[in-house]
Amino acid sequence: MTAARRVLLEGADVSRALTRIAHELLEANKGPGDLVLLGIPTRGVPLARRLAARIAQVEGAQVPVGSLDVTMYRDDLRRHPTRGLLPTELPAGGVDDRVVVLVDDVLYSGRTVRAALDALNDLGRPRAVRLAVLVDRGHRELPIRADHVGKNLPTSSAERVSVLLAEHDGRDAVEISTPGGAS
């Protein structure tokens, strides 16, 4: 049996969601000052870059962007030991006393975010940490919530949410698949 796939967000929907998140970030921070965007690989990194580009369009200011690999901080390494390491790249000014926005594609159990917080703790002491995600699908296992969400998608735990981005997949979309072809 194959999985049934449905497209929930098209490219224009993804673009609007990112524009809304960028405006929310600016409003919550009262401008771009002291913001640092750290994307969680893989798809969080291009999302962080896109958010920075939108902020630059609105404010005319460049927000530093980096990436934060959480692989060695994950609590599931024993189950998935073949995960490859990806680079952690901090902007030149670092994260100390800055408002760090962790950017990821999908928020699910909260375990990736917990790992990101642990990794960030080893890199410096931000003044504040916020979380921006394109999709929040629920099913949290930890007391973590996103500050900025592009789309809340109620799902069952059996469903799989896939974020497709032009940088990796050739197009922007959010799809949901249901095992066994049920829809």
C-alpha positions as CSV (number, residue, x, y, z in Angstrom):
1,M,0.0,0.0,0.0
2,T,1.2,3.5,-0.8
3,A,0.7,6.6,1.3
4,A,-1.9,9.1,0.2
5,R,-0.5,12.6,-0.1
6,R,-2.3,15.9,0.1
7,V,-0.9,19.3,-0.5
8,L,-1.9,21.6,2.4
9,L,0.1,24.6,1.5
10,E,1.3,25.7,-2.0
11,G,4.3,28.0,-2.7
12,A,2.3,31.2,-2.3
13,D,0.9,30.0,1.1
14,V,4.4,29.3,2.3
15,S,5.5,32.8,1.2
16,R,2.6,34.5,3.0
17,A,3.3,32.5,6.1
18,L,7.0,33.6,6.1
19,T,6.1,37.2,5.5
20,R,3.7,37.1,8.5
21,I,6.3,35.5,10.7
22,A,8.9,38.2,9.7
23,H,6.4,40.9,10.7
24,E,5.6,39.2,13.9
25,L,9.3,38.9,14.8
26,L,9.8,42.6,14.1
27,E,6.8,43.6,16.2
28,A,7.7,41.3,19.1
29,N,11.3,42.6,19.0
30,K,10.4,46.2,18.3
31,G,12.6,46.2,15.2
32,P,15.5,44.2,13.9
33,G,18.0,45.2,16.6
34,D,19.8,42.4,18.4
35,L,18.0,39.7,16.4
36,V,19.9,36.6,15.3
37,L,18.2,33.9,13.3
38,L,19.5,30.4,13.7
39,G,18.1,27.8,11.3
40,I,18.0,24.1,12.4
41,P,19.2,22.0,9.5
42,T,18.1,20.9,7.1
43,R,15.1,23.1,6.1
44,G,15.2,25.5,9.0
45,V,18.4,27.1,7.5
46,P,16.8,28.3,4.2
47,L,13.7,29.3,6.1
48,A,15.9,31.5,8.4
49,R,17.6,33.0,5.3
50,R,14.2,33.8,3.8
51,L,13.0,35.4,7.0
52,A,16.1,37.6,7.1
53,A,15.5,38.6,3.5
54,R,11.9,39.6,4.3
55,I,13.1,41.6,7.4
56,A,15.7,43.4,5.2
57,Q,12.9,44.3,2.7
58,V,10.7,45.8,5.5
59,E,13.4,47.4,7.7
60,G,16.3,47.9,5.4
61,A,18.5,46.2,8.0
62,Q,20.4,42.9,7.7
63,V,19.7,40.4,10.4
64,P,22.5,37.9,11.1
65,V,21.7,34.3,10.1
66,G,23.4,31.1,11.1
67,S,22.8,27.4,11.4
68,L,22.6,25.3,14.6
69,D,23.3,21.6,14.2
70,V,21.6,19.7,17.0
71,T,22.7,16.1,16.0
72,M,24.9,15.4,19.0
73,Y,22.3,16.9,21.4
74,R,19.5,14.6,20.3
75,D,18.1,12.0,22.7
76,D,17.4,9.5,19.9
77,L,21.0,8.9,18.7
78,R,20.9,5.3,19.9
79,R,17.9,4.7,17.7
80,H,19.2,6.6,14.6
81,P,23.0,6.5,14.9
82,T,23.6,7.1,11.2
83,R,22.6,10.8,11.3
84,G,25.3,12.9,9.6
85,L,26.7,16.0,11.2
86,L,25.9,19.4,9.6
87,P,27.7,22.6,10.2
88,T,26.9,25.0,13.1
89,E,27.6,28.5,11.8
90,L,27.3,31.4,14.1
91,P,27.1,34.9,12.8
92,A,30.2,37.0,13.5
93,G,28.6,38.8,16.5
94,G,27.8,35.5,18.2
95,V,24.7,35.0,20.3
96,D,25.7,36.5,23.7
97,D,23.1,39.1,24.9
98,R,21.2,38.8,21.6
99,V,17.6,37.7,20.9
100,V,18.1,34.4,19.1
101,V,15.2,33.0,17.0
102,L,15.5,29.3,16.4
103,V,13.9,28.5,13.0
104,D,12.6,25.1,12.0
105,D,10.2,23.7,9.4
106,V,8.0,21.5,11.6
107,L,7.3,21.4,15.3
108,Y,6.2,18.0,16.5
109,S,7.3,16.4,19.7
110,G,9.5,19.3,20.8
111,R,12.6,17.1,21.1
112,T,14.5,18.8,18.3
113,V,13.9,22.2,19.9
114,R,15.1,20.8,23.3
115,A,18.3,19.6,21.5
116,A,18.6,23.1,20.0
117,L,18.3,24.7,23.4
118,D,21.0,22.4,24.7
119,A,23.3,23.2,21.8
120,L,22.7,26.9,22.1
121,N,23.6,26.7,25.8
122,D,27.1,25.5,24.8
123,L,27.6,28.4,22.4
124,G,26.7,31.4,24.5
125,R,24.1,33.2,26.6
126,P,21.4,34.8,24.6
127,R,19.3,37.5,26.2
128,A,16.2,35.7,24.9
129,V,15.4,32.7,22.7
130,R,12.3,32.5,20.6
131,L,11.0,29.8,18.2
132,A,9.6,30.3,14.7
133,V,8.3,27.3,12.8
134,L,6.6,27.1,9.4
135,V,4.2,24.3,10.7
136,D,3.1,23.3,14.1
137,R,1.5,19.8,13.9
138,G,0.9,19.2,17.6
139,H,1.6,16.0,19.6
140,R,4.1,17.6,22.0
141,E,6.1,15.4,24.3
142,L,7.8,18.2,26.0
143,P,6.5,21.6,27.3
144,I,7.7,23.5,24.3
145,R,5.6,25.9,22.1
146,A,6.5,28.1,19.2
147,D,6.3,31.9,19.5
148,H,5.7,32.3,15.8
149,V,3.9,29.8,13.6
150,G,3.2,29.9,9.9
151,K,0.4,27.3,10.0
152,N,-1.1,25.1,12.7
153,L,-2.0,21.7,11.2
154,P,-4.0,19.3,13.4
155,T,-2.7,15.9,12.5
156,S,-2.8,12.3,13.7
157,S,0.5,10.9,15.0
158,A,0.3,8.3,12.1
159,E,0.4,11.1,9.5
160,R,3.6,12.5,8.1
161,V,4.1,16.2,7.4
162,S,6.6,17.1,4.7
163,V,7.9,20.6,4.1
164,L,9.3,21.0,0.6
165,L,11.5,24.0,-0.1
166,A,12.8,25.2,-3.5
167,E,16.4,25.1,-2.1
168,H,16.2,21.4,-1.5
169,D,13.2,20.1,-3.3
170,G,12.7,22.3,-6.3
171,R,9.4,23.8,-5.1
172,D,7.7,25.1,-2.0
173,A,4.8,23.2,-0.5
174,V,3.6,21.5,2.7
175,E,2.2,18.0,2.2
176,I,0.7,15.5,4.5
177,S,0.7,11.8,3.9
178,T,-1.3,9.1,5.5
179,P,0.1,5.5,5.6
180,G,-1.9,2.9,3.8
181,G,-3.6,5.3,1.4
182,A,-6.4,6.5,3.8
183,S,-7.3,10.1,3.5
